[in-house]
Amino acid sequence: MDDSRVAKCTYGAGTLMVILSSTTTFDWLSNELCSRFKLKLGHFELRYSFTDCSNCLLESDDDLKVMFMVCGLMKDQLIHISVRDKAVVVNHVQTVYTDIIASPFLLEAAPYNGNIAQDEDTCIDSSVAGSIVESNAASSSCLSIDFDSTSSEFGNDYLGKYGSCGGRKYLSTDWEGYITHEGQKFEGGVSEFRDKLAKYAIENGFKMKYLKNEPRRVTAVCAKKESDGCEWHVHAVNSNVNGFFYIKNLNNVHSCTGLIREKSNKAMGSRLVSSIVKDKVRSNPLVRPIELLTDLKENYGLDIPYHVAWYGKESATKDLHGDEGLSYAHLPWYVDVLKASNVGSHCVLDCGDDGSRFQRIFICFKASIDGFRWCRPMLFIDGTFVTNKYKGTLLGATAKNGNKEVFPFAFAIVSGETVDNWRWFLQRISEVLVDEGRQLTFISDRHGAIIDAVRTVFPSSPHGFCLYHLKDNLKKKYPHSVGSSFKDHILWLFCKLLYAPTVEEYQERLKKLRDDGGATIIDKFLADLPVQNFANAYFPGKRYGEVSNALSESFNSWIKEVRRLPIYELIDTIRIKMMEMISRRKLASEKWCSVLCPVIEDELKNLASKGRHWRICRASESVFEVHADLSVMVNLDERFCSCYQWQLLGFPCQHAIQVIHHSRLCLYDFVDEYYKADFYRATYATPIFPIPDIEKPPPGDVVLLPPHTRKPPGRPPTKRFKSSSETKRQVKCKRCGACDRHNRRTCKAPI
C-alpha cells in the first residue's frame, strides 16, 4: 500500500509541492527546502496544518511521524507546511528570553528601568528589547517580547536626509545559497561546480583556495585556514554513472573573522564574467565591454577591470558561437538551407580546387532579386574590412529605393579587393541579372580592381566615379602651403565642372578651373580621369543625379559592428538585419496615403512653391516657355527642360512643375515610376524567410577549413585609418572657447 502524501510547502510568495512518505526524514526535508527556496539551515522553522489542526510545530523526525499518523486518521491527502523565517538572536539575549518565559512574575520583582536584568552576562539593553507586553488569557499568564528590528539602525528613520541611504537587492543575492549541503548535485559537472563555488565565495565575503582542482575532484578550504584556523571546507567528486558532480564533504560554518562582501574580488575573473554576461551577449552580440562593466556595477554591485570585461565578453562569444575556425564548417549546411528556405536566392560557396578550404562566398537573397526590379537600375559597389580573427573583405552591391533609402542587393566575403575577387563578384551579379533587360549603371570609387572588373564583366554599363573621392584626390595635388581657402575654391570649381549639363558649359567651366587651379596640375589630374566617368555632360547613361558613393558608405556603417563576428554569425546577422528591415518598411509603406514616396512628395511640394509667380507662354501643344530669372523651354512630351534638371533627376524640375500646373495636367503622370509608392511597396513585397539553426548538425567528417591568413600582433583594430584629407585638426578659440575654424585673432563672437 502506498503511504505517500503530497506536501504543499509555502515560503513567502513561493509554493513547492513535495512528495513525502513514512521513510522521509526531517533532515532530507530541510535540505530540500534549503535547496529549492535558497535558505540556510537553522534560519527557518516549519509548521504544518490540517483541516481541524493548524500551526503544529515540525522540527524533528518524531514530529514528522506524528504528522503522518494524524494525516492518516483525518484521511487528508494534502499536507500544508508553512516555512517561516526564524529571528537570529544573540546567545545571551536568548538566555534572558528563556528565563523570562520560565518566570513570568520576574517583572513584578524587578520593574523595567532600561535593562531587564542587571547582571552583565544576561542583560538586554533598551536598544535591543523593544517592548515587553504582559497579558492574561484563560487564567494563565503569557509574556511576549517584541524585538524592534529597526532599533539597531540608531534611529535612522528620524535622521531624514542625514540617515543612511536605502539599499537594493542585487542579482548576485542568490549566489549566497549556491553551496548548501552534502549530496548537493551539479548537473553541469566540474565547470558548474567551480562557477557556483566561486560565486558563493564572492557573495559570502570570503576567499578560498583549492587544495585539489582536478576534472574529477575538487577540494577547497577557506584562505584563512592557516592564519585563523577556519574549518570551512568543501570536497566534491565526479560521478562515474551520470557525470554529475556531488558534494561529499562540507563544513559550511566559518570560524574566521571579517566575512564582508566586497565590490572587488580577485576570484571575479574572465571565465566567471563570461558565465554572467553570456545571456546578454546572446541577445546582443554587439554589446561593448564598457556596457558590461556598467551592468555588473548596477545589477551585481561588482567592480572589475576593463580587460576582464573584454576577455569575459570574448570568452562568452566563443562559448556561444564556437571557435571561429569551426564557424566555417557550418557554411555548406547554411548555403543548402538558405536555398531551400528562400527559393530563388543565389548563393555560391567557393571552396578552392580541393573543396576543403574556404575561399569566398556570394549571397543574394530572392527578396533582393525581386525588389531590385522596382528600384532604379543602379548599383553602388564598395568593399570594407572584415575584422574577425581570419580577416578578409566584404564586397557589397547596394541599390537605392524610391524613397532614397539603402536597399542591400548582394554581398560577398573574399580574401581582399583583388582583380580576381571583384571579377568573381560581378560575374555572380551578372548571373542574377541575366534577365533584367535594363541598362545597369555602377557608382564606385576609383579602385583599380573595380574599374577593371566593371569594364570586363559589364562592358556596356556606364560607370560613374564618386565625387567625394575625386575631390579628395584633387585636394592632394596641392601642397599644404597654399591654404585651405584656396583648396576649397578649387574644389568648388571642380564640382561645377562635374555638374555642367552641356558640353559647352563643361568647356567654359574647365577653362575657369585651369586658370584658377593651374593648368599643369589640372591637366595632369584629368589626364588619367576619363571624362565619361564623372562629368554629367559626357556621362553615357542615366544616374538620376547620383554623383557619390555615399550609399555604399551607409551600408558599410550599417554592418560596421557585425564585421567582427565569426563568418557564420556575420552572414546570418546580416540576413536578420535585412529581414527585419524589409518587414519594417513593408508595414510602414502600407500606411502611406500619397501617390509618391514621402521624401519625393516633399521635394516636389517644395519645388512647386517656388515659381508660382512665373509667366508661362505656350509655343505648341506640349512646348512652353517659362519666364523666370532666365527663360527656359519645357517640352512635356519629351520630358525635357533646358535647365536639364528634369533629365538628370528623373522627376520634374521647378519649371516643368509650373508648366504642368498651368496645363491642368496631373503632376504624378510626369514622375518616373521608381519614385511612386506602389513601386516602393513592390520592392518589399518578397520577404526574407528565417533560417532556424535548431536542426543544424555538428561539424561532421567533411570539415571546411578557414582561409590561410596571418594574424598581426596586438588587439585587432576595428576602425579604419582616415586619410590626411579626412582628418581635421580642431582649432579652439582661446577667446570664446568655440571650435568653429577661427582663432583668438579672427574671433568675432560677442562676449
DRENNU-636921 format. One record per residue (C-alpha): x, y negated, z; residue in one letter. Coordinates in steps of 0.001 Angstrom, whole numbers, plus 500000, padded with zeros to 6 digits. Layout:
DRENNU-636921
XYZA
...
***
This chain:
DRENNU-636921
500000500000500000M
501375496622499043D
501613494308502082D
502888491274500127S
501408487859500749R
501732484559498899V
503001481635500954A
502296478092499831K
505217476020501139C
504841472244501059T
507523469639501734Y
506529466033501122G
505013465856497637A
506621469169496569G
504977472594496622T
506630476019496332L
504943479422496041M
506906482262497730V
506095485963497949I
506571487349501487L
506450490910502772S
506849492667506102S
510555493107505362T
511164489393504801T
513490487827507351T
513405484320508732F
516969483658507551D
516037484575503973W
513011482285504043L
515060479406505475S
517810479795502885N
515255479963500076E
513625476736501229L
517048475071501538C
517935476078498010S
514653475014496421R
513938471846498401F
517612470786498756K
517507470899502564L
520099471666505234K
519792474423507770L
518819473095511189G
517381469870509755H
513787471076509350F
511104473081511136E
508359475397509843L
504706475624510865R
502084477940509379Y
498307477706509250S
495282479942508590F
491584479258508395T
490990479300512163D
494590478942513282C
496694475888512455S
500044474333513259N
501704477523514538C
505445477351515080L
507628479571512861L
511271479788513923E
512287483456514226S
511727486956512852D
509277487648515684D
507184484651514686D
507217485987511129L
505915489390512267K
503173487745514318V
502210485654511298M
501779488835509207F
499709490526511928M
497375487536512200V
497168487321508403C
496097490991508274G
493473490519510972L
491996487469509250M
492279489122505822K
493842485999504295D
495869486425501129Q
497335482895501172L
499555481537503951I
500083477794504291H
503578476869505508I
504457473252506198S
508125472202506038V
508850469171508192R
511994467165508808D
513423467526512286K
514845464457514009A
518553464840514754V
519088463726518355V
522347463244520238V
523080466058522715N
522926464021525921H
519679462395524803V
518181465819524124Q
519149466885527643T
517287463999529216V
514313464616526907Y
514108468214528161T
514434467168531802D
511649464629531445I
509307467147529849I
510070469603532651A
509352466986535339S
506525464713534181P
506479462817537503F
510027461604537163L
508908458170536070L
506952457626539215E
510002458264541348A
512299456147539191A
510451453365537372P
511851452451533961Y
514198449450534075N
516031449672530786G
517601453079531448N
515708456309532011I
518495457694534226A
521395456047535948Q
523785458931535501D
526447458162532851E
526254461626531360D
522481461631530951T
521459458047530345C
519303456878527429I
519866453252526588D
516966450977525710S
518270450715522150S
517666454478521739V
514486455060523694A
511775453058522051G
508742453761524168S
507517456222526780I
503822456912526943V
502082458995529623E
498590460301529087S
496264462746530879N
494199465161528912A
492250468240530106A
493506467837533715S
497124468115532613S
499862465526532345S
501553465121528987C
504601462947528465L
505764461906524930S
508856459944523963I
508796457902520741D
512314457195519472F
512397454000517429D
514221454935514216S
514908451311513371T
516414450364516691S
519928451320515535S
519808448627512871E
520342445968515570F
517188444010514790G
517758443838511055N
514087443049510464D
514499439813512412Y
517643438597510644L
515961437761507345G
518460436881504623K
521320437380507093Y
520465441033507580G
521904443976505683S
520734444461502098C
518377447265501232G
519940450383499739G
518838452537496848R
518708456225496065K
521382457241493575Y
521118460103491138L
524018461752492941S
521958462243496118T
521036465786495069D
524723466712494947W
524673466845498740E
522803470152498622G
524700471886495838Y
526518474256498255I
524140475705500850T
524527479353501897H
526325482616501400E
524962484607498496G
524149481461496518Q
524138482223492788K
525658480197489937F
524469481491486590E
526910479282484679G
529845481207486094G
533027479669487371V
532509476444485387S
529185475696487065E
530572476575490494F
533611474302490134R
531438471483488818D
528919471683491662K
531606472186494273L
533403469003493173A
530147467032493152K
529259468421496584Y
532602467251497993A
532229463793496442I
528722463235497781E
529514464528501261N
532595462333501527G
535404464827501981F
538348466010499927K
539166469630499303M
541968471673497875K
541977475024496140Y
543789477987497636L
542702480148494714K
541329478753491474N
541021481597489024E
538349482621486496P
537189485474488761R
537604483979492225R
537753480522493770V
538703479642497335T
538632476062498613A
539282474530502025V
538991471051503467C
542012468865502729A
542235468098506475K
542632471736507452K
546318471290508329E
546063467823509900S
542751468072511794D
542266471836511777G
538969471581509877C
537367475007509430E
535268474211506345W
535923476671503560H
534164478442500707V
535027481584498794H
533165482627495635A
533721485507493232V
532543486598489815N
530104489486489457S
531096492246487053N
527447493096486457V
525985489840485139N
528912487407485017G
527345485122487638F
529331483509490443F
528304484207494036Y
529397482613497317I
530748485409499502K
532036483426502450N
531043479916503549L
531667477814506641N
529717474676505815N
530498472788509039V
533291470207509192H
535260469750512391S
537326466875510953C
536554463167511160T
535900460438508657G
533309462026506349L
532246458898504473I
531094458920500882R
533350456601498850E
532871454912495487K
536189456155494129S
537302459744494301N
540218461482492595K
538020464524492044A
535999462437489581M
537973463490486508G
537097463525482848S
535579467026482954R
533249466009485778L
532322462813483931V
531657464928480856S
529082467043482699S
527330463913483978I
527155461947480720V
526519464891478385K
522774464225478138D
523413460552477458K
525928461393474726V
523493463913473229R
520738461304472949S
523112458576471772N
526348459873470193P
527469456278469603L
527421455250473271V
530561453362474272R
532776454243477275P
532113450816478838I
528390451653478838E
529128454922480620L
531142453006483219L
528139450782483894T
525766453752484050D
527924455614486583L
528186452463488693K
524489451594488634E
522932455063488873N
525567457084490728Y
527417454474492776G
530775455667491419L
533779453693490197D
536016455363487620I
538808454025485384P
538089453256481750Y
540380456004480448H
538496458610482497V
535210457462480924A
536800457553477456W
538173461078477853Y
534937462194479518G
532923460959476572K
535283462670474108E
535015465903476108S
531206465691476125A
531181465110472360T
533394468158471848K
531171470313474074D
528029469204472229L
529284469268468648H
532096471767468939G
535601471405467656D
535903469035464692E
537706471732462738G
534787474153463248L
532378471445462082S
533485472098458507Y
532423475741458787A
528766474658459092H
528761472752455790L
527931475723453482P
524884476517455614W
523915472836455731Y
524079472481451944V
521849475518451418D
519272474397453986V
519308470834452624L
518483472068449125K
515752474344450491A
514079471755452742S
514467468794450347N
513855470441446993V
515332468436444140G
518224466996446162S
521637467024444511H
524327468329446848C
527769469558445766V
530377471053448098L
533872471327446635D
535992473898448480C
539018473946446186G
540181476712443901D
540184479478446527D
536968478275448219G
538415478377451720S
539348474752452417R
537181471646452305F
537952469150449542Q
534916466871449166R
531129466793449363I
528469464805447459F
524899464250448700I
521950462543447003C
518552463264448543F
515425463839446477K
513860460832448219A
516702458633446934S
516433460010443396I
512682459345443256D
512932455979444984G
515676454626442719F
513320454799439729R
511367451935441293W
514436449806442055C
516394447577439704R
518897449663437642P
521920448504439596M
524332450350441871L
526722448733444331F
529673451067444914I
532431450913447506D
534460453093449848G
535035452936453585T
537263454838456001F
536159457908457959V
537681457559461425T
537246461033462905N
540067463479463557K
540570464546459938Y
540157461070458408K
539038460658454804G
536970458164452853T
533215457810452470L
532209456678448971L
528794455081448768G
526416454021445995A
523713451628447158T
520757450012445384A
518534447064446304K
514766447401446610N
512160444846445596G
512295443146448988N
516082442626448654K
516910445309451209E
519542448035451215V
518478451289449571F
521123454030450088P
521291456159446951F
524208458590447234A
527374459121449252F
530365461423449260A
533174462262451673I
536546462661449966V
540214462535450878S
540757458969449638G
539964456359446993E
541830458020444157T
541011458004440442V
540106461693440587D
537731461250443537N
535992458234442042W
535548460017438706R
534166463062440510W
531750460870442493F
530439459009439426L
530154462250437456Q
527831463595440151R
525783460377439894I
525598460770436115S
524189464288436644E
521489462845438897V
520584460030436480L
520778462062433272V
517044461479432623D
516979457895433906E
516717456246430481G
517749452806431798R
520989450926431326Q
522814451076434637L
524820448123435978T
527628448548438529F
528875445982441031I
532136446588442907S
535467445104443853D
538489445288441531R
539841448575442850H
541792450197440031G
540311453654440609A
536750452281440441I
537434450370437203I
538911453476435577D
536077455757436762A
533283453432435559V
534985452990432203R
535401456755431822T
532083458124433137V
529765455214432190F
531469453594429201P
528341451718428078S
527348450398431505S
528105446758432422P
530461446411435354H
530478443249437461G
533221442276439875F
532436440974443352C
532684437171443581L
533886437346447187Y
536901439461446286H
537669437308443245L
537709434187445406K
539980435974447860D
542374436920445050N
542407433393443638L
542996431857447032K
546118433948447488K
547609432445444303K
548218429142446109Y
550736428594448911P
549635427560452385H
551247424164451905S
548502422945449544V
545970422848452399G
542559424397452895S
540626421457451414S
542360421844448078F
541770425600448071K
538080425123448883D
537765422703445955H
539347425190443539I
537095427981444764L
534062425751444292W
535101425089440691L
535610428813440118F
532092429561441397C
530703427001438960K
532672428743436214L
531168432124437127L
527589430785437271Y
527847428898433946A
524851430199431924P
526160429464428421T
529463429841426606V
529680426086426021E
529136425359429683E
531715428007430585Y
534388426427428397Q
533692422980429823E
533965424185433405R
537073426224432590L
538794423074431374K
537947421311434628K
539277424275436657L
542552424357434692R
543048420620435109D
542474420603438864D
543924424002439754G
546935424027437470G
546813425619434041A
549651428029434771T
548100429512437888I
544570429685436468I
545670431232433152D
547742433842434985K
544806434658437241F
542346435013434347L
544768436929432145A
544004440302433746D
540372439425434558L
538065440338431657P
535513437589431237V
532673440079430649Q
533176441460434160N
532444438287436110F
531044435348434060A
527278435045433561N
527823433556430098A
529596436703428859Y
528057439431431030F
526642442063428640P
523879443357430901G
521351442166433441K
522369441884437084R
519424439874438476Y
521621437163439954G
523756439622441963E
527383438487441826V
528821440013445026S
529159443457446574N
527730442360449930A
525158445168449765L
527904447795449999S
529389445958452957E
525959446058454608S
525779449815454060F
529292450258455479N
528311448240458525S
525113450302458872W
527139453522459205I
530115451975460986K
529714453835464290E
528712457077462566V
532038457387460741R
533873458632463832R
531668461714464298L
532688465204463116P
531805465717459469I
528711467857460080Y
527271465373462582E
528352462456460379L
526375463724457375I
523335464703459406D
523283461410461324T
523245459500458021I
520361461716456908R
518430460961460084I
519047457216459733K
517824457326456124M
514821459471457090M
513757457018459794E
514353454004457531M
512186455457454743I
509376456298457136S
509553452910458877R
509482450903455644R
506719453040454156K
504451452414457135L
505285448696457176A
504570448232453451S
501108449790453798E
500100446748455843K
501137444226453188W
498342442265451589C
500401440401448976S
500993441387445350V
504734440758445638L
507170441813448311C
507155439314451203P
510640437912450519V
509889437313446824I
506462435900447689E
508059433331449983D
510672432398447381E
508016431786444709L
505930429688447100K
508991427609447890N
509758427097444183L
506139426271443359A
506086423437445909S
508977421537444307K
507711420444440893G
504049419594441188R
504699416016440011H
506492417026436799W
504938416177433428R
504301419143431161I
503815418891427376C
502622421740425192R
504519422382421948A
502681425559420873S
500553428261422391E
503431429592424517S
506147426910424289V
506207423953426675F
508467421061427573E
508846420201431234V
509953416678432116H
511760416913435440A
515009415112436261D
516103416632432976L
513692418021430407S
513732421775429754V
511931424138427383M
509871427076428613V
508701429952426384N
506190432147428191L
506092434906425549D
509858435425425638E
510139434619429359R
512755432032428611F
513699428738430232C
516557426528429085S
517781426350432717C
518474430114432293Y
517410430985435862Q
514396432975434702W
516577435197432534Q
519229435661435241L
516998436368438256L
514112438297436708G
511338436144438154F
510063432701437041P
512093429614437836C
510504426422439164Q
509971425073435635H
508227428249434471A
506030428322437575I
504685424830436844Q
504018425784433215V
502162428943434279I
500007426950436720H
499432424305434036H
498229427006431640S
495962428502434330R
497588431915433958L
498322434464436673C
501796433897438087L
502209437559439093Y
501936438673435442D
505277436976434721F
507237438580437588V
509263441747436982D
507571444874438284E
510561445651440511Y
509570442791442832Y
505952443923443336K
504629445592446453A
503330448607444513D
506845449371443271F
508161448948446815Y
505641451471448173R
506537453880445381A
510214453501446342T
509498455058449731Y
506735457462448694A
509007460522448924T
510221461292452465P
513387462996453626I
512379466168455436F
514012467309458698P
516806469870458772I
516424471592462172P
519520473416463337D
517674475766465679I
518413478620463262E
521949477508462457K
524134480604462641P
527529480533464332P
530531480419462011P
530899483939460620G
533609485695458756D
533564483074455994V
535185480030457585V
535618476761455721L
538871475212456838L
539278471453457350P
541320469456454827P
545052469028455190H
545869465824456995T
548384464325459372R
547137462585462464K
549054459369463260P
550314458826466823P
548207456918469345G
544487456338469544R
542977456052466048P
541777452550465086P
538056452119464481T
538196448703462793K
539857447835459513R
542612445252459386F
541405441985457889K
543380440293455155S
545082436980455762S
542326435153453928S
539677436647456248E
541480435800459483T
540740432253460520K
542568430623463392R
540187428914465784Q
541137425291466435V
539723423996469707K
539413420247470070C
541047419049473269K
538705416050473365R
535231417610473072C
536127421273473575G
534336422459470420A
535752424916467857C
534491423029464820D
537507422772462474R
538728419477463886H
541261418368466490N
541633415544469019R
542806413030466401R
539920413622463967T
537219414195466599C
534136412016466137K
531854413658468691A
530197411283471185P
531277411847474789I
***
